[in-house]
Amino acid sequence: MENSNFSQISFVKVFGERNTGTNFLNQLINQNTDLSVLNHGDNKIPKKRLNQIYKHYSFLDKDSPMLRADKKAASLVLDRLVDQQRKDEYLQNFGWKHALVDVENLKVSPRFNETLFVFLIRNPWRFVSALHRRPHNLFPLQKGSLDDFVDSSFLANERDRMPCNFVQSPVEFWNIKVESYFNSQSVLRNSFVVYYEDVMESPGHFLKSLAPCCDVSETLSIPMKSTKGDDKSFDDYQKETAMYDPLSELGETVYFKILGKLNKETLKKTPYMPS
């Protein structure tokens, strides 16, 4: 096993796909432990930084003919600049929290031996439907139904670290990245897989699992404010999670379409495999 000395742990890195609760988990750890959370900003590059580093890219100016004429192309270029930003930060924070995980890449960072890695997984049906509602960093954007979305192909970001440039369905993001979490967990002692639904049911239980690595507060502090731009509280999300049933929520057509695209061997390793 790699990275086996719990006494050395000073940092924590949470990996999880888009819309799977990574912001909540980072806040929960930050508010209740003495670990330093290795995170990054959102995927918007501050204009000041653009002016300093990319000033020769005149098409990024808000009045640029390219921006006005082709917003999709401008969006793609900006996304590639964010890819570079995440790459530049890798040694300090292991890059994009939504990326595929590769142990050999993790070892490059000088913080590797001091870091606890947490791999967060969410119900794949809920992940796909949430990605349809909030298609963060997907290209091209699809505005159709969820049924059509499941069959849509996308260009992966470089920071996704996917083995392919295109995915034939958003379900592939879940298949490939979740499998990378299990592969990484199998060789990293200072790592574990956690399920979004378990964290939402009992945040305190999750925090207790961190006790061998860090000091955990005796008084539980739960982040109550949503990071998704809505008015939902933690209690709202907790109730939604407890009540969620993908078949009744999505209907048979979409439910079975997603099931047909899921990697069954990966799905079997999770609590989500239908009986």
N, C-alpha and C positions, 0 to 999 in steps of 0.2 A: 504493500500500500504506500501511496505517496503522502507527503504532507501530514505527518502523523502526530505531531506534538501539539496538543491542545493548549499548553501553557504559553506557546508562542503567538497565539491568535490576538491580533489587535484590530483587524479589519473584517468587514463582511461585504461580500458582493452577491447581490441578488440577480439571478438571470430568470427571465420569464418572457413569454411572448406579449405582444401588444394586448391591452385590455384584459390582463390577467391578474391585476392587483399588485403589480410591482411597486407602484408609488405608495400604496397603503402599507405594504410590508416594510419598505424602507423607513417610513415614518414610524411604524410600530417599533421596529428595532431601535431606531434613533432615540425614541422617547422612553424606552424601558431598559436599555442596556448601556454598557460603557464602550461598546464597539464603535469604531469609526466606519460609517457607511460609505462605501465607494460607489459614488453615483456621478452623474453628469447632468448638465442642463438639458432643457428641452431641445428640439431639433431646429430651432430658429437661430440663425447666426445674427448677433447684434450688428446693426448697420455700422457702428463705429469700427467694429472689427473688420467688416467687409471693406470699409474705406481704407483701413490700414494695410490689410494683407492682399486684398483682391482688387485694388483700385484700378488696375489695368483692364479689368473686365467691365468695360463701360456699359455692357448690356444689362448689368444688374441694377443700374440706376432706375428709380421709379418712373422716370420719363423716357426711358430707353424705348426705341421703336420695337425692339425685340420683345420686351415685356408687354407692350401694348398689342403687338401683332400675334404673339404666340406664347400665351401664359403657360401652356403645358411644357413647352421647351424650356422656358425660364425656370419653372418648378423643378424640372429634371436636373438642370445645371446646379441649382441651389442645393438639391439633395446630394449631388456628388460632392459639393463643397462640405456638406455636413459629414459625409462619409470620411473625408480627409480629416476633419476635426476629430471625429471619434478615433481614427487611427493615430493621430498625434497624441491623444490622451491615453493610449492603451497601457503604457508602462505604469501609469499612476492609478488607473481605475478599471483596467481590463476591458475597456471599450463599451460598446452599446449593450445595455442591459437586455435588449430583445434579440441579441445575436445567438446564432448557433454556437455551442461551446466545444472547444477542442483543447484537450489537456496540454498538448505540446505548445500551443499558443499561450496558454495561461502561464506556463513555466518561464516564459520570457521576462515577465515582470519581476522586479526585485521584491515585490510584496507577496509573491506567490506563497512562501512558507509562513507568512503571517496572516493569511486570509482564510476565512471560512466562506465556502461557496454554498449558496442556497439556490436550488432549482425549483421554481414555482410553476405548477401545472394547473390548468383550469379545464373543466369539462369541455371537450372539443366542440360539441354542438353550441354551447354558449359562447365559446371563443369565436367561432365562425360568425354567428349572428351578431355578436358585439363588434366584430371587425367590419361587418356590413354597415352597421350604424355609424361607426367611427373608424373610417378607413385610413388610419394614420400611416403616412409614408408609403402609400401604395400607388403604383403607376402602371397603367393609366387608371384614373378613378372610374368606378362603375356606378351608375346611378339607377340601375334597374332593380328588379325584385331580388329577394334573397335567393330564390330558386335559380335565377340567372347568375347571380354573384358566385354561387358555389361552382359553376361551370366556367368561370372567367379565369383567364391566365394573367399573370402579373410579372413585371420586371422586378427582380429582387434588388434591394440596395446592396452596395458593397459591404456596408456595415452589418447586413444580415448574416454575412459569412456563409451563405448557402453554397452547396456544391454545384448549383446550376444557376444560370442567369435568369431563366424564366421558370415559374411554377405554373403547372396546368390548372391548378385550383388553389384557393386560399387554404384548403385543408392540408396541402403539402407543407405549409409553414409549421403546422402543429406536428405532423408526422415526423418531419426531419429534425426539428429542434427538440422535441420531447425525447426522441431516440438519443440525441446527443447528450441530453441530461443524464439519462440512464447509463450511457457508456462512460461518461465522466465520473458519475458517482461510483461506478464499479472499481475505479482505480484511485480515487481521491478519498482518503480517510476523513479529512476535514471538509466534508460536503454531505449534503443530504437533499432528498426530494421532499417537497411539501406540496400539499394540494390546497388550492384556493378555498375549497369548500370546508376543509378542516380548520383552516385559519379563521374563516368567518364564523364558524360554529364556536370555536374556543381560542381566541387570541392568547389567552393566558397559558393554555396547554402548549401552544407553539413556543412561547417564550421560555417555558421550563425546559424545552428540548435544547435550548442554547446554553443552559446553565454550566455544562462542562467546559465551555469555551470563554465565558465572560461573567461579569456580575449582572444579575437581573434584578430590577427594582421590585421591592416587595409590594408596592402599590401599582396596580395596573393602570396605565394611561393609554387610552384608545383614541387614535385620530378620528375625529368626528366629522370633519368637513370633506366633502367629495372633491376629488381632483378632476372630475369630468365635466365641470361647468353646469352641474345641476344642483337642485336643492336637497338631494338625498343625504340622509344621515347614515351613520354606521348601522343603526337599527334597521333602517329601510333595506340596506344591502344585505344584512343578515337574514331578514325575513324573505327577501326575494330568492336568496341562495337556497334556503331551507325548503322553499316551496317549488323550486324549479324542476320541471319534468320535460325533457326535450321533445318527447313524442307529442304530448298534448300542447306544448307551447308552439312548436314549429309545424305540426301536421305531418301526416305520413309521408307525403311526397318529398319534402325537404329533409325530414329525419332520415329516411332510408337512402336518399341521395348522398348525404354526408357520411352515413355509415358505410356506404359502398366505396367511398374514397379514403376512408381511414385505414391506416396500416394495422391489420389485426394483431400482428405480433407485438407491436408497440402498445396497442390498446389493451392487450391482455395483461400488461405489466401495471396497469392503472386500475382504479376502482370503477372505470367507466364502461367496461366491456358488458354489453347486454347479456343477461342470463338466457 
